[in-house]
Amino acid sequence: MIRVVLADDQALVRAGFRLLLDTEDGFEVVGEAGDGAEAVRLAHEHRPDVVVMDVRMPGTDGLAATRRVCAELPGVRVLVLTTFDVDEYVFEALRAGASGFLLKDTEPVELLRALRVVAAGEALLAPSVTRRLIEEFASRPEHRRPDPRALRELTAREREVLTLVAAGLANDEIAGQLGISPATARTHVSRVMTKLAARDRAQLVVLAYESGLVSPRRG
């Protein structure tokens, strides 16, 4: 059972999500919040698997709430929702530890898949819009903080793997690209996450751009 907290300032949006999850096996909505502060409180109270977090809410917004949930509750994942396909707050939320994001006009089946992916500890990075967002904000000088020291612990092969993760490739695709087994690819990704103290693949992508290993201009 995947336990979910819904955080959105629009009651109608929350009701729609709740109706979808209530009619789908394997999900339980354990709380609803109309602002970020309430989302944080409910996350502490219920320790859900996933908080579905709207970006723009009154008072404590989704970014601040995401930062608190990820810092204070390591076992709780955050899936950010946004109305816009390019939203600076979403990139900041990924930096803060969110495991991915979806647009609010996403098809119901995609929302359910996203919740399962994030609850399983993976990052939702497949949609091309995610890569567009990361590239756009990573390319802005005020958002890039190159620090090659962050990569010194990585082997040459691990750097290759990190570059491919930043391109949005799954483990099987990384394996095919490098001519290694999927199990070896998973091991490399796990080691990179450990060495860089990354929460998940979403943070690996951010680190790859911010360290200067990957540049939007180089694709």
Secondary structure, DSSP 8 states (H G I E B T S, - for coil): -EEEEEE-S-HHHHHHHHHHHHTSTTEEEEEEESSHHHHHHHHHHH--SEEEEES--SSS-HHHHHHHHHHH-TT-EEEEEESSSS-HHHHHHHHHT--BEEETT--HHHHHHHHHHHHTT--B--SHHHHHHHHHHHTSGGG----GGGGTTS-HHHHHHHHHHHTT--HHHHHHHHT--HHHHHHHHHHHHHHTT-SSHHHHHHHHHHTTSS-GGG-
